[in-house]
Amino acid sequence: MATIAILYWFFGTEIGSAMRATGNNEDMIRALGVNTKVTKLLALMLSNGLVGLSGALICQYQKYGDVNMGTGASSSAWRPSSSARC
């Protein structure tokens, strides 16, 4: 619950709003003078930190941790563009 409250607060700040806006319309937020490379990097750092936290919580819950945990459980939102199809 604390993580949700912190994220709710963070996305209400100026940099949090810029991060959300970068996800919605990168060209517009760049026109407003925000460095989109920094906001993308910050978003990746935040998301990877949350993934690491969730993995730590799973290991703590199961009282077991292994290098091969999660192998084969990969998901991807990437879709090839129409020009890349053969």
C-alpha positions as CSV (number, residue, x, y, z in Angstrom):
1,M,0.0,0.0,0.0
2,A,2.9,2.4,0.7
3,T,4.3,1.8,-2.8
4,I,0.9,2.8,-4.3
5,A,0.7,5.9,-2.2
6,I,4.2,6.9,-3.1
7,L,3.6,6.4,-6.8
8,Y,0.3,8.3,-6.6
9,W,2.2,11.2,-5.0
10,F,5.1,11.0,-7.4
11,F,2.9,11.1,-10.6
12,G,1.3,14.3,-9.2
13,T,4.7,16.1,-9.1
14,E,6.1,18.0,-12.1
15,I,8.5,15.3,-13.2
16,G,5.9,12.7,-12.7
17,S,3.4,14.6,-14.9
18,A,6.2,15.1,-17.5
19,M,6.8,11.3,-17.5
20,R,3.1,10.6,-18.0
21,A,2.9,13.2,-20.8
22,T,5.9,11.7,-22.5
23,G,4.0,8.4,-22.6
24,N,1.0,10.1,-24.1
25,N,2.5,12.5,-26.7
26,E,6.3,12.7,-26.9
27,D,6.3,15.4,-29.5
28,M,4.1,17.8,-27.5
29,I,6.1,17.4,-24.3
30,R,9.3,18.0,-26.3
31,A,7.8,21.2,-27.7
32,L,7.2,22.3,-24.1
33,G,10.9,22.0,-23.4
34,V,11.1,18.8,-21.4
35,N,14.0,16.5,-22.1
36,T,12.2,13.3,-23.2
37,K,15.4,11.2,-22.9
38,V,15.6,11.9,-19.2
39,T,11.9,11.1,-18.6
40,K,12.2,7.9,-20.6
41,L,15.3,6.9,-18.6
42,L,13.5,7.8,-15.3
43,A,10.5,5.7,-16.3
44,L,12.6,2.7,-17.1
45,M,14.5,3.0,-13.8
46,L,11.2,3.2,-11.9
47,S,9.6,0.3,-13.7
48,N,12.7,-1.9,-13.3
49,G,12.9,-1.0,-9.6
50,L,9.3,-2.1,-9.2
51,V,10.0,-5.4,-11.1
52,G,13.0,-6.0,-8.7
53,L,10.8,-5.3,-5.7
54,S,8.2,-7.7,-6.9
55,G,10.8,-10.4,-7.4
56,A,12.2,-9.8,-3.9
57,L,8.7,-10.1,-2.4
58,I,8.0,-13.4,-4.3
59,C,11.3,-14.8,-3.0
60,Q,10.5,-13.7,0.5
61,Y,7.0,-15.2,0.3
62,Q,8.2,-18.5,-1.1
63,K,11.3,-18.5,1.3
64,Y,13.3,-19.6,-1.7
65,G,15.3,-17.8,-4.4
66,D,16.9,-19.3,-7.5
67,V,18.6,-17.9,-10.5
68,N,16.2,-19.8,-12.8
69,M,13.1,-18.5,-11.2
70,G,10.9,-16.9,-13.8
71,T,12.6,-18.6,-16.7
72,G,10.2,-18.9,-19.6
73,A,7.8,-16.4,-18.1
74,S,8.6,-13.6,-20.6
75,S,6.0,-11.3,-22.1
76,S,6.5,-8.7,-24.7
77,A,4.5,-5.8,-26.0
78,W,6.7,-5.4,-29.1
79,R,5.0,-5.9,-32.4
80,P,6.9,-5.7,-35.7
81,S,5.9,-2.8,-37.9
82,S,4.1,-3.4,-41.2
83,S,7.3,-2.6,-43.2
84,A,9.3,-5.3,-41.2
85,R,7.0,-8.2,-42.2
86,C,8.3,-10.6,-44.7
